[in-house]
Amino acid sequence: MLVGLSGPTFYIEPGGIYECDDSEATRLICARYAVPFADDQIERAIVPPAPERRKKKG
């Protein structure tokens, strides 16, 4: 969830996971209240940063 969502019996904080049926998920995503949950598509840095090649003047 990108925003907080509350109802009579629950509250979901921004960043939380809300399980629902496909039609409700589609409405929330189209309204930009949520993004699809994809556990296996987390981008990770795998290459260390390039070494510094600048030289000091002086």
CYANA upper distance limits for C-alpha pairs under 8 A (distance plus 0.5 A):
  1 MET  CA      5 LEU  CA      8.47
  1 MET  CA     12 ILE  CA      8.29
  1 MET  CA     13 GLU  CA      7.84
  1 MET  CA     14 PRO  CA      5.67
  1 MET  CA     15 GLY  CA      5.59
  1 MET  CA     16 GLY  CA      6.03
  1 MET  CA     17 ILE  CA      6.75
  1 MET  CA     18 TYR  CA      7.53
  1 MET  CA     33 TYR  CA      6.65
  1 MET  CA     34 ALA  CA      4.80
  1 MET  CA     35 VAL  CA      7.02
  2 LEU  CA     14 PRO  CA      5.52
  2 LEU  CA     15 GLY  CA      6.42
  2 LEU  CA     32 ARG  CA      8.11
  2 LEU  CA     33 TYR  CA      5.81
  2 LEU  CA     34 ALA  CA      5.55
  2 LEU  CA     35 VAL  CA      7.71
  3 VAL  CA     13 GLU  CA      7.35
  3 VAL  CA     14 PRO  CA      5.05
  3 VAL  CA     15 GLY  CA      8.03
  3 VAL  CA     33 TYR  CA      6.29
  3 VAL  CA     34 ALA  CA      7.79
  4 GLY  CA     11 TYR  CA      7.81
  4 GLY  CA     12 ILE  CA      6.08
  4 GLY  CA     13 GLU  CA      5.08
  4 GLY  CA     14 PRO  CA      5.35
  5 LEU  CA     11 TYR  CA      6.28
  5 LEU  CA     12 ILE  CA      5.59
  5 LEU  CA     13 GLU  CA      7.15
  5 LEU  CA     14 PRO  CA      8.34
  6 SER  CA     10 PHE  CA      6.14
  6 SER  CA     11 TYR  CA      4.68
  6 SER  CA     12 ILE  CA      6.65
  7 GLY  CA     11 TYR  CA      6.87
 12 ILE  CA     16 GLY  CA      6.48
 12 ILE  CA     17 ILE  CA      8.10
 12 ILE  CA     18 TYR  CA      7.65
 17 ILE  CA     37 PHE  CA      8.21
 20 CYS  CA     24 GLU  CA      6.84
 20 CYS  CA     25 ALA  CA      6.74
 21 ASP  CA     25 ALA  CA      6.71
 22 ASP  CA     26 THR  CA      6.53
 23 SER  CA     27 ARG  CA      6.88
 24 GLU  CA     28 LEU  CA      6.75
 25 ALA  CA     29 ILE  CA      6.60
 25 ALA  CA     34 ALA  CA      8.46
 26 THR  CA     30 CYS  CA      6.50
 27 ARG  CA     31 ALA  CA      6.61
 28 LEU  CA     32 ARG  CA      6.74
 28 LEU  CA     33 TYR  CA      5.73
 28 LEU  CA     34 ALA  CA      6.09
 29 ILE  CA     33 TYR  CA      6.36
 29 ILE  CA     34 ALA  CA      5.36
 29 ILE  CA     35 VAL  CA      6.08
 29 ILE  CA     36 PRO  CA      7.64
 38 ALA  CA     42 ILE  CA      7.99
